[in-house]
Amino acid sequence: MTLKPETLVLHAGWRADPATGAVAVPIYQTTSYQFPSSDHARELFSLERLGFTYTRTGNPTTDVLEKRVAALEGGVGALALASGQAASAFSVLALARAGDNIVSSTDLYGGTWNLFANTLAQRGVEVRFADPAAPENFRRATDERTRAYYAETLPNPKLIAFPIAEVAAIGRAQGIPLIVDNTAAPIIARPLALGAAIVVHSATKYIGGHGTSIGGIIVDGGNFDWTAWKDRQPALNTPDPSYHGAVWTEVAQRHGIGAYVALVRSTVQRDLGAPISPFNAFQLLQGLETLPLRIERQVSNATAVAAWLARHPQVTRVIHPSLQTGEARARADRVLTGGPGALVGFELAGGAADGARFIDGLKLLYHVANIGDARSLAIHPATTTHSQLSAEERLASGVTPGYVRLSIGIEHIDDILADLSQALDAIRLQAAA
Ligand SMILES: *Cc1c(COP(=O)(O)O)cnc(C)c1O
């Protein structure tokens, strides 16, 4: 039976607790697991048998979260982590070693940009940046040491959907998997179905949805033929000295699991250690259950907000896929098949001063550096998230002085519009005072 997303988030990977019959997934707040015998323990550690040994590499509560998000994205397995940052970092570190490189889209979350431009580069993994305006830029930046491509489905502030199918195809012809950060577009975009091989999420955002817990996840699409690319992908195809010569594609085949997720769990996570706590995995499972419903409401609210702002005299430009034309629209139609998303950008005629006045005038929307919450959120990037960049870098990233980013929540649309309206009025009052 192939279930739909609305059903998978409630049912995938769990029926009831085998010990008690509990329907809700229990919080298995344990570090370790009693081995029934020495033989059993030996088999677990030698990977002859799969099972829980220690919560750094696996936990029964976390396991359900991993199975559900993998099912939702259409992958074969997943690894949940302590944060989205850990997910991004580990997704790359699994494939790229010192002297290797990856090619990444320039349009990235700030934390990922820093990770790639500074932290990974300082440790010998070069990240080459490609402008996603032309998919061919990825091919041009590729050489024999390129191990992966990386991009975000719906990067803000530009909110132009990434050409997933085109770049994935360029990579697949050369044995290079595309890793897609789908944080801003769960449910509405299906990167694996478009050809991406790996999906990462900051589960902190829409998946959790209630602003309570930091978490991340890496999903193995199971749709990439690693064995066909032995030279290109040595991490998957050559004996791993850190695991008594295991070859991850062979381990995976023996157990019918994803080779990539087995590698990340058994080496990168084992050694760098950023496990999510079982409690946070539980919180994210609660959020996941209502994700499709929230996304539906958030997308319809955001579309209404975008249309309302577009008619407002104080607003010079509105950025939302529902209003795009030309190539951006064509990409949105191909990638965002479930709706245009719930992030909305807009520009105020009065520049940075008006941006700050608008934010200070909000009464209902929260002023926070976050997205994806059930509550509506706002931020003025030029004076906050993007303030460390030079003025030119800010403009190149799409942040003008008067740019405001909204993450629209599930409140009643009338109340959201009323708050935006009074905050826009407050700009004029403050400016006149
Ligand atoms: C927030 C975010 C991250 C980082 O996730 P954390 O859970 O905060 O570590 C990565 N990518 C995108 C697109 C994000 O919005």
The ligand as an SDF file (V2000), in Angstrom:
LIG
                    3D

 15 15  0  0  0  0  0  0  0  0999 V2000
   17.9210   26.9100   10.0460 C   0  0  0  0  0  0  0  0  0  0  0  0
   18.4660   26.3380    8.7910 C   0  0  0  0  0  0  0  0  0  0  0  0
   19.5830   25.4930    8.8030 C   0  0  0  0  0  0  0  0  0  0  0  0
   20.3310   25.1640   10.0750 C   0  0  0  0  0  0  0  0  0  0  0  0
   19.5480   24.4250   10.9460 O   0  0  0  0  0  0  0  0  0  0  0  0
   19.6740   24.4490   12.5600 P   0  0  0  0  0  0  0  0  0  0  0  0
   18.6590   23.4620   12.9720 O   0  0  0  0  0  0  0  0  0  0  0  0
   19.4180   25.8450   13.0160 O   0  0  0  0  0  0  0  0  0  0  0  0
   21.0790   24.0230   12.8740 O   0  0  0  0  0  0  0  0  0  0  0  0
   20.0170   24.9650    7.6000 C   0  0  0  0  0  0  0  0  0  0  0  0
   19.3990   25.2640    6.4330 N   0  0  0  0  0  0  0  0  0  0  0  0
   18.3230   26.0780    6.3810 C   0  0  0  0  0  0  0  0  0  0  0  0
   17.6830   26.3710    5.0670 C   0  0  0  0  0  0  0  0  0  0  0  0
   17.8270   26.6480    7.5520 C   0  0  0  0  0  0  0  0  0  0  0  0
   16.7620   27.4790    7.5010 O   0  0  0  0  0  0  0  0  0  0  0  0
  1  2  1  0
  2  3  1  0
  2 14  2  0
  3  4  1  0
  3 10  2  0
  4  5  1  0
  5  6  1  0
  6  7  2  0
  6  8  1  0
  6  9  1  0
 10 11  1  0
 11 12  2  0
 12 13  1  0
 12 14  1  0
 14 15  1  0
M  END
$$$$
